[in-house]
Amino acid sequence: MNRISDKELKLLERCESASDWGIACDSIKGTRGGGYPDDWWDKVKLSGMMDRVMSRWGADSNLTTTRFSDKKSLMEYLKK
């Protein structure tokens, strides 16, 4: 089975910025052909680890959606 390793969990725990988190996630996914480990949701998200680590830079792991009234608004948002 494709599980996250203790070494990878420690890599995530050491993150101090969104950039660090992105780099760690890319590294973890890179060893699995671009996908997350099978137990990512349980070990990282549901355990509270993701929120705990992301709170260091004022973020959280809540999923959000953004609605755009037209294509122009979407394109302006993407340029930010």
N, C-alpha and C positions, 0 to 999 in steps of 0.2 A: 504494500500500500504506500501511497505517496504522502507521507506525513512531514510536518515541519519539525526540524531538528532543534535540539536544545541550543546549539550554536546559533541557529537562525533566530530563535526567540531572544537570545542575548543581544544579537545584532539590533533587533527592533527596540529592545529595552534601552539601549545606549543612545537612541536618536534624541537630538536636541532641537531639531528644526524640521520643517516640512520637507526641505531639501534632503536632509538625512533620511527621513522616512521614505521618500521616493526612491532614493538610491538603494536603500535596504530592500524595499519591495521589488525593485527591478532585479536585484541580485538573486533574491529568493525565487522569483518567477523565471529568471534566466536559466536556472538549473532544471526547470521543468517545462521547457518549451513554451514559455510565456504564460503559463497558468499558475494559479495559487495552489498550495498544498491542499489535500483533501480535508484536513482538519483545521484549516485557517479560521473558518467561522467560529468554531468552538474555542480554539486555543488563543486566538487573537481578538476577535470581536466580542463574543459572548462572555469571555473571561473578564472583560473590562480593561485588558491591557491596552487596547488601541486608544480608548478614551483617556486612560491615565497618562500614556506617553504623549498623546497629541495635546493634552492640556498644558504641556510645557510651553507651547507656543500659541496658546489661546484658541486652539481648534478642538473639534470633537469629531466623532465618527458618524454622526447622524447623517442619514441620506436626505438630500434635499432636491427639490425640483424647481426649475425656473421656467416660467411661461413667457412667451414672446408673442406680441400681437401681430408681428409681421417679420418678414425676412430681414428687413433693414435693422430692426431692433436686435435681432439675433446676431447679425454681423457686427454691430457696434459692441455688443457684449463680448464677443469672441476676440475683438481687437484689444481689449483691456489686459 
